[in-house]
Amino acid sequence: MGTGKKKLSAGALGLFLTILPIASALICLGIGRYSLTISESIEVLLSPLTGKEVEPFAYSTIYMIRLPRIILAAAVGSGLSCAGTAFQGLFSNPLATPDTLGVGSGAAFGAVLAMLLGLNLISIQLFALVFGLLACFITYNISRKNGKSSIIMIVLSGMVISAVFEAAVSLMKYIADPEEELPVITYWLMGSMSRANYDNLKLGLPFILAGILLIFVLRWRLNILSLNEDEASSLGMNIKIMRLVFIIASSMITASSVSMCGSVGWVGLLIPHIARMIGGNNNNKVVPISIALGAFFMIVMDTFARSATAAEIPISILTALIGAPVFVTLLRKTGGAWS
């Protein structure tokens, strides 16, 4: 009887986590200066299939403005949460984030460089993606010694590369035109989903989805990688290859997320902790919980950012204002324990 209840509970949790981001997306599609009910939003979404005529303004609002933003928010939220979970498991460190290897800083530098060169939005996104992955490549190569790399060397190398790219971003801001270029750069770095469109999604979304899929399929191996190297090797795992796979997957997610919407903090740190409170330390459960909660969290945050005030609030401000107090509450509740 106990096993049946446990299975039912797990099934109910899975159903809830599947419905949560979808329901939040449908609700948030109708929120804004031009409001729609859930039934009206669904009617507009299905109109290309049903052939039913809908109000043109409602159609353009849903399909051209809000839907791309919600898709981007869901992808970024689920991706950063998934990457944060992978890094926390991989490095056995509760404070590991998607930018642990300097990927976010590298992507930010690439975007700022493209802005100073006067390139278009797609080029900015491409520069950010390339430099983000380049930062990961540099970090991993610096950490190698005699053909091997340890966790501590990877983390320390990531800190160094992150600091270098952050300094480079500061240099770019220093030389930027203070009236035209600097405000654009500053606003971009604070994060926003306002640049979401289908062309951007076509370029960046595949990297996020591929990274999430890799981590999701191999999530059970994170449990083994959390052990020390001797124990993990005794179980027949190629630690070097598997560690590299998780690093590449997480870096693809982070670089692509930053390239599309700028820097978004706290998501990759906060959501995995909440997921562990729900699913324990078994990454088979924690990874899918993080994906669902991350998508829900970012959809809600972006909706609030674009509709709370007349001027859009940068997303990183909201995630910090909400993430920091919630994280402190979690720390006080758990006593900082994480094992």
C-alpha positions in Angstrom: 0.0 0.0 0.0 2.8 2.4 0.9 4.5 1.8 -2.5 1.3 2.5 -4.3 0.8 5.8 -2.5 4.4 6.7 -3.2 4.0 6.0 -6.9 0.7 7.9 -7.0 2.4 10.9 -5.2 5.2 10.8 -7.8 2.7 10.7 -10.6 0.7 13.5 -9.2 3.8 15.6 -8.8 4.8 14.9 -12.4 1.4 15.9 -13.7 1.4 19.1 -11.6 4.9 20.0 -12.8 3.8 19.4 -16.4 0.7 21.5 -16.1 2.2 24.4 -14.1 4.3 26.1 -16.8 1.6 25.5 -19.5 -1.1 26.9 -17.3 1.0 29.9 -16.3 1.8 30.6 -20.0 -1.9 30.6 -20.9 -2.7 32.9 -18.1 0.2 35.3 -18.8 -0.6 35.4 -22.5 -3.7 37.5 -21.6 -2.0 39.8 -19.1 -1.0 43.3 -20.2 -2.4 46.6 -21.3 -4.5 44.7 -23.7 -6.0 42.0 -21.5 -7.5 38.7 -22.7 -9.2 35.9 -20.8 -7.8 32.4 -20.9 -10.5 31.2 -23.3 -9.8 34.2 -25.6 -6.1 33.5 -25.6 -6.7 29.8 -26.4 -9.1 30.8 -29.2 -6.5 33.1 -30.7 -3.8 30.5 -30.4 -5.9 27.8 -32.1 -7.3 30.2 -34.8 -4.7 29.1 -37.4 -5.8 25.5 -37.0 -9.6 26.1 -36.6 -9.8 28.8 -39.2 -11.9 30.9 -36.9 -11.7 34.6 -37.4 -10.3 36.6 -34.5 -9.6 40.2 -33.8 -6.5 41.2 -35.8 -5.1 43.2 -32.9 -5.5 40.3 -30.5 -3.8 38.0 -33.0 -0.8 40.2 -33.5 -0.6 40.9 -29.7 -0.5 37.1 -29.0 1.6 35.8 -31.8 4.0 38.7 -32.5 4.6 40.1 -29.0 3.6 37.9 -26.1 4.1 34.3 -27.4 7.8 34.8 -28.4 8.5 36.4 -25.0 6.8 33.5 -23.1 8.6 30.9 -25.2 11.9 32.7 -24.5 11.2 33.1 -20.8 10.2 29.4 -20.5 13.3 28.3 -22.3 15.7 30.6 -20.4 14.1 29.7 -17.0 14.1 26.0 -17.6 17.6 26.1 -19.2 19.4 28.1 -16.5 17.7 26.1 -13.7 18.8 22.8 -15.4 22.3 24.1 -15.9 22.5 25.3 -12.3 21.3 21.9 -11.1 23.9 20.1 -13.3 26.8 22.3 -12.0 25.7 22.0 -8.4 25.7 18.2 -8.8 28.8 18.1 -10.9 30.9 20.3 -8.5 29.2 19.1 -5.3 28.8 22.7 -4.5 25.4 24.3 -3.5 26.6 27.7 -4.7 27.6 26.7 -8.2 25.7 28.6 -10.9 25.4 28.5 -14.7 28.2 31.1 -14.8 30.6 29.2 -12.7 32.9 28.6 -15.7 32.7 32.3 -16.9 30.3 31.5 -19.8 27.9 34.3 -18.9 30.7 36.9 -18.6 32.1 35.8 -21.9 28.7 36.0 -23.6 28.2 39.5 -22.1 31.5 40.6 -23.5 30.7 39.3 -26.9 27.3 41.1 -27.0 28.8 44.4 -25.8 31.6 44.1 -28.4 29.0 43.6 -31.1 27.0 46.6 -29.9 30.1 48.8 -30.1 30.8 47.6 -33.6 27.2 48.7 -34.5 26.1 45.2 -35.6 22.4 44.1 -35.8 20.5 42.1 -33.2 21.2 38.7 -34.7 24.9 39.5 -34.9 24.9 40.6 -31.3 23.3 37.3 -30.4 25.8 35.3 -32.5 28.8 37.2 -30.9 27.5 36.5 -27.4 27.0 32.8 -28.2 30.5 32.4 -29.7 32.3 34.3 -26.9 30.3 32.4 -24.2 31.4 29.1 -25.6 34.9 30.4 -26.1 35.1 31.3 -22.4 34.1 27.7 -21.5 36.8 26.4 -23.9 39.5 28.6 -22.3 38.4 27.7 -18.8 38.6 24.0 -19.5 42.0 24.2 -21.2 43.5 26.3 -18.4 42.3 23.8 -15.8 44.1 20.9 -17.6 47.4 19.8 -16.1 49.3 16.8 -17.5 46.2 16.0 -19.6 43.9 15.9 -16.6 41.6 18.4 -14.9 40.2 18.4 -11.4 37.0 19.9 -10.2 38.8 22.5 -8.1 41.0 23.5 -11.0 37.9 23.9 -13.3 36.1 26.1 -10.7 39.2 28.3 -10.0 39.9 28.7 -13.7 36.2 29.7 -14.3 36.5 32.3 -11.6 39.6 33.8 -13.3 38.1 33.8 -16.8 34.9 35.3 -15.4 36.9 38.1 -13.8 38.9 38.8 -17.0 35.7 39.0 -19.2 34.0 41.2 -16.6 36.9 43.5 -16.7 36.8 43.5 -20.4 33.0 44.4 -20.3 33.9 47.3 -17.9 36.5 48.5 -20.4 34.0 48.4 -23.2 31.5 50.4 -21.1 34.3 52.9 -20.3 35.1 53.6 -24.0 31.5 53.6 -25.1 29.7 56.8 -26.1 28.1 57.9 -22.8 25.0 59.3 -24.5 24.1 56.7 -27.1 26.0 53.4 -26.6 26.4 53.2 -22.9 22.7 53.4 -22.0 22.0 50.6 -24.5 24.8 48.4 -23.1 23.7 49.0 -19.5 20.1 48.1 -20.2 21.0 45.0 -22.2 23.3 43.8 -19.4 20.4 44.1 -16.9 18.4 41.5 -18.9 15.1 41.8 -20.8 12.9 39.5 -22.9 11.8 42.5 -25.0 14.1 41.5 -27.9 12.3 38.2 -28.3 11.2 37.4 -31.8 11.1 34.2 -33.9 14.4 34.9 -35.7 16.2 35.1 -32.4 14.5 32.0 -31.1 15.5 30.1 -34.2 19.2 30.9 -33.6 19.3 30.5 -29.8 16.6 28.0 -28.8 18.2 24.9 -30.4 21.3 25.3 -28.1 19.1 25.6 -25.0 16.9 22.6 -25.9 19.9 20.5 -26.9 21.6 21.3 -23.5 18.5 20.5 -21.5 17.9 17.3 -23.4 21.5 16.1 -22.8 21.3 16.9 -19.0 17.8 15.3 -18.7 18.8 12.1 -20.4 22.1 11.7 -18.5 20.8 13.1 -15.2 21.2 9.9 -13.3 24.9 10.1 -14.0 25.1 13.3 -11.9 24.5 11.1 -8.8 27.6 9.2 -9.6 29.7 12.2 -10.5 28.8 13.6 -7.1 30.9 10.8 -5.6 34.7 11.1 -5.3 36.7 10.1 -8.4 37.8 6.7 -7.2 34.2 5.6 -6.3 32.8 7.0 -9.6 35.6 5.2 -11.6 34.9 1.9 -9.8 31.3 2.1 -11.1 32.7 2.0 -14.7 32.1 5.6 -15.6 34.4 7.6 -17.8 34.6 10.6 -15.6 36.5 12.8 -18.0 34.1 12.4 -20.9 30.9 12.6 -18.7 32.1 15.7 -16.9 32.9 17.3 -20.3 29.5 16.5 -21.6 27.7 18.2 -18.7 30.0 21.2 -18.9 29.4 21.6 -22.7 25.6 21.2 -22.2 25.4 23.7 -19.4 27.6 26.1 -21.2 25.5 26.0 -24.4 22.4 26.8 -22.3 24.0 29.7 -20.5 25.7 31.2 -23.5 22.5 31.0 -25.6 20.3 32.4 -22.8 22.6 35.4 -22.3 22.8 35.9 -26.0 19.1 36.3 -26.3 18.1 38.2 -23.2 21.2 39.5 -21.4 22.2 38.5 -17.9 19.6 36.9 -15.7 20.8 36.1 -12.2 19.6 33.9 -9.3 17.5 31.6 -11.4 20.3 28.9 -11.7 21.0 29.2 -8.0 17.5 29.5 -6.4 15.4 27.1 -8.4 17.7 24.0 -7.9 17.6 24.6 -4.2 13.8 24.7 -4.2 13.8 21.6 -6.4 16.0 19.7 -3.9 13.6 20.6 -1.1 10.9 18.9 -3.1 12.8 16.0 -4.7 15.7 15.4 -2.3 19.2 14.9 -3.7 18.3 12.4 -6.3 19.1 14.2 -9.6 16.7 11.8 -11.4 13.9 13.9 -9.7 15.7 17.2 -9.2 16.5 17.9 -12.8 12.9 17.6 -14.2 11.6 19.5 -11.2 14.1 22.3 -11.8 13.1 22.5 -15.5 9.4 22.9 -14.7 9.9 25.3 -11.9 12.4 27.4 -13.8 10.1 27.8 -16.8 7.2 28.8 -14.4 9.3 31.2 -12.5 10.7 33.1 -15.6 7.3 33.2 -17.3 5.8 34.9 -14.2 8.8 37.2 -13.7 8.7 38.4 -17.3 5.0 39.0 -17.3 5.4 41.1 -14.1 8.4 42.9 -15.7 6.4 44.0 -18.8 3.0 44.7 -17.2 3.7 46.0 -13.6 4.6 49.5 -14.7 4.4 51.7 -17.8 8.2 51.2 -18.4 9.5 47.6 -18.5 11.5 46.6 -15.5 14.8 44.8 -16.3 14.4 41.1 -15.5 17.6 40.7 -13.4 16.3 43.4 -11.0 13.2 41.4 -10.3 14.9 38.0 -10.0 17.4 39.5 -7.5 14.7 41.3 -5.5 12.7 38.1 -5.2 15.5 35.5 -5.4 17.7 36.9 -2.6 15.0 37.0 0.1 13.7 33.6 -0.9 17.2 32.1 -0.9 17.9 33.6 2.6 14.7 32.1 3.8 15.7 28.7 2.4 19.1 28.9 4.1 17.5 29.7 7.4 15.0 26.9 7.0 17.7 24.3 6.1 20.5 25.7 8.2 22.7 25.8 5.1 22.7 22.0 4.9 23.1 20.5 1.5 24.3 16.9 1.1 
